[in-house]
Amino acid sequence: MKLFIFSLLLSFSALATPELARLNTHVEILKTYASFDLSCSEDSDCLALTAGHRPCGGPSLYVVTSKKNSFLSEAKRTAKIFTQEQKAYNIANNRISHCGMLSVPRVVCEAKLCK
């Protein structure tokens, strides 16, 4: 069963267009930058970065990070690039989606890590 699911995932990834692959790469880079340092002393040290653009508007994801993260500016820059490129992709491909908005996650400092 696991092999079947793995094979199915591989077949879907083979169907991905270069544009979708690029968008997915931005998300992975964003997650890497954001998670590099999640250290905190209090809740106000934590934040949820918005990223992406849904066809109906609003972000397509939030990524938790710390204001203490030395890669915060890179994470913000990557989020901005991803948002611009996803919006352009959605427009160019006449993408549609449900128009439900994502709630901003509540970020907290727990055990000295942003969550």
The 8 nearest C-alpha neighbors of each residue, nearest first, counted from 0:
[[1, 3, 2, 4, 5, 6, 7, 8],
 [2, 0, 4, 3, 5, 6, 7, 8],
 [1, 3, 5, 0, 4, 6, 7, 8],
 [2, 4, 0, 6, 1, 5, 7, 8],
 [3, 5, 7, 1, 6, 2, 8, 0],
 [4, 6, 2, 8, 7, 3, 1, 9],
 [7, 5, 9, 3, 4, 8, 2, 10],
 [6, 8, 4, 10, 5, 9, 3, 11],
 [9, 7, 11, 5, 10, 6, 4, 12],
 [8, 10, 6, 12, 7, 11, 13, 5],
 [9, 11, 13, 7, 8, 12, 6, 14],
 [10, 12, 14, 8, 13, 9, 7, 15],
 [11, 13, 9, 15, 14, 10, 8, 20],
 [12, 14, 10, 11, 15, 9, 16, 8],
 [15, 13, 11, 12, 16, 10, 9, 17],
 [16, 14, 12, 13, 19, 20, 17, 11],
 [15, 17, 19, 18, 20, 14, 13, 21],
 [16, 18, 20, 19, 21, 15, 22, 14],
 [17, 19, 21, 16, 20, 22, 88, 15],
 [20, 18, 22, 16, 21, 17, 15, 23],
 [19, 21, 17, 23, 18, 22, 24, 16],
 [20, 22, 24, 18, 19, 23, 17, 25],
 [23, 21, 19, 25, 24, 20, 18, 26],
 [24, 22, 26, 20, 25, 21, 19, 27],
 [23, 25, 21, 27, 22, 26, 20, 28],
 [26, 24, 28, 22, 23, 27, 81, 29],
 [27, 25, 29, 23, 24, 28, 30, 22],
 [26, 28, 24, 30, 29, 25, 31, 23],
 [29, 27, 31, 25, 30, 26, 24, 32],
 [28, 30, 26, 32, 74, 27, 31, 77],
 [31, 29, 33, 27, 28, 32, 34, 26],
 [30, 32, 28, 34, 29, 33, 35, 27],
 [33, 31, 74, 29, 35, 30, 34, 70],
 [34, 32, 64, 30, 31, 74, 35, 29],
 [33, 35, 31, 36, 32, 37, 30, 64],
 [34, 36, 32, 33, 31, 37, 68, 70],
 [37, 35, 68, 34, 38, 65, 33, 67],
 [36, 38, 65, 113, 112, 64, 34, 39],
 [39, 37, 112, 36, 111, 113, 65, 67],
 [40, 38, 111, 112, 44, 41, 108, 113],
 [39, 41, 111, 44, 108, 42, 38, 112],
 [42, 40, 108, 43, 44, 39, 107, 45],
 [41, 43, 108, 107, 44, 45, 106, 40],
 [42, 44, 45, 41, 46, 107, 108, 40],
 [45, 43, 66, 42, 39, 41, 65, 40],
 [46, 44, 65, 43, 113, 42, 64, 66],
 [47, 45, 64, 63, 65, 106, 48, 44],
 [46, 48, 63, 62, 61, 64, 49, 106],
 [49, 47, 62, 61, 63, 46, 50, 75],
 [50, 48, 61, 58, 60, 47, 62, 78],
 [51, 49, 78, 58, 60, 82, 61, 59],
 [50, 52, 82, 59, 58, 81, 85, 60],
 [51, 53, 58, 59, 86, 82, 57, 85],
 [52, 54, 56, 59, 55, 57, 58, 51],
 [53, 55, 56, 95, 89, 96, 94, 52],
 [56, 54, 98, 53, 96, 57, 95, 97],
 [57, 55, 53, 54, 52, 58, 98, 100],
 [56, 58, 52, 53, 100, 59, 55, 101],
 [59, 57, 52, 51, 50, 60, 53, 49],
 [58, 60, 51, 52, 53, 50, 57, 61],
 [61, 59, 50, 58, 49, 51, 62, 101],
 [60, 62, 49, 48, 47, 50, 63, 59],
 [61, 63, 48, 47, 64, 49, 60, 30],
 [64, 62, 47, 46, 48, 114, 61, 33],
 [63, 65, 33, 37, 46, 45, 34, 47],
 [66, 64, 45, 37, 67, 68, 44, 46],
 [65, 67, 44, 68, 45, 64, 71, 46],
 [68, 66, 65, 69, 38, 44, 36, 39],
 [67, 69, 36, 71, 65, 70, 66, 37],
 [68, 70, 71, 67, 36, 72, 35, 66],
 [71, 69, 73, 68, 72, 32, 74, 33],
 [70, 72, 74, 68, 73, 69, 75, 33],
 [73, 71, 75, 74, 70, 76, 69, 77],
 [72, 74, 76, 70, 71, 75, 77, 32],
 [73, 75, 71, 77, 32, 29, 72, 76],
 [76, 74, 78, 72, 73, 77, 71, 79],
 [75, 77, 73, 79, 78, 74, 72, 80],
 [76, 78, 80, 74, 79, 75, 29, 81],
 [79, 77, 50, 75, 81, 76, 80, 82],
 [78, 80, 82, 76, 77, 81, 75, 83],
 [81, 79, 77, 83, 82, 78, 84, 76],
 [80, 82, 78, 84, 79, 83, 51, 25],
 [83, 81, 51, 79, 85, 52, 80, 50],
 [84, 82, 80, 86, 81, 85, 87, 79],
 [83, 85, 87, 81, 86, 82, 88, 80],
 [86, 84, 88, 82, 87, 83, 52, 81],
 [85, 87, 89, 83, 52, 84, 88, 82],
 [86, 88, 84, 90, 85, 89, 91, 83],
 [89, 87, 85, 91, 86, 90, 92, 84],
 [88, 90, 94, 86, 92, 87, 91, 93],
 [89, 91, 93, 87, 92, 88, 86, 94],
 [92, 90, 88, 89, 93, 87, 94, 86],
 [91, 93, 89, 94, 90, 88, 87, 95],
 [94, 92, 90, 91, 89, 95, 88, 54],
 [95, 93, 89, 92, 54, 90, 96, 91],
 [96, 94, 54, 93, 97, 55, 89, 53],
 [97, 95, 98, 54, 55, 94, 53, 99],
 [96, 98, 99, 95, 55, 54, 100, 53],
 [97, 99, 55, 96, 100, 56, 54, 53],
 [100, 98, 97, 101, 55, 96, 57, 102],
 [99, 101, 98, 102, 57, 58, 56, 59],
 [102, 100, 103, 99, 58, 59, 60, 57],
 [103, 101, 104, 100, 105, 61, 99, 60],
 [102, 104, 101, 105, 61, 47, 49, 106],
 [105, 103, 102, 106, 47, 61, 63, 101],
 [104, 106, 103, 107, 47, 114, 46, 102],
 [107, 105, 114, 104, 45, 46, 113, 47],
 [106, 108, 42, 114, 113, 109, 45, 105],
 [109, 107, 113, 42, 112, 41, 111, 39],
 [108, 110, 111, 112, 107, 113, 114, 42],
 [109, 111, 112, 108, 113, 39, 40, 38],
 [110, 112, 39, 109, 38, 40, 108, 113],
 [113, 111, 38, 37, 108, 109, 39, 110],
 [112, 114, 108, 37, 45, 107, 39, 38],
 [113, 107, 106, 112, 108, 63, 109, 45]]
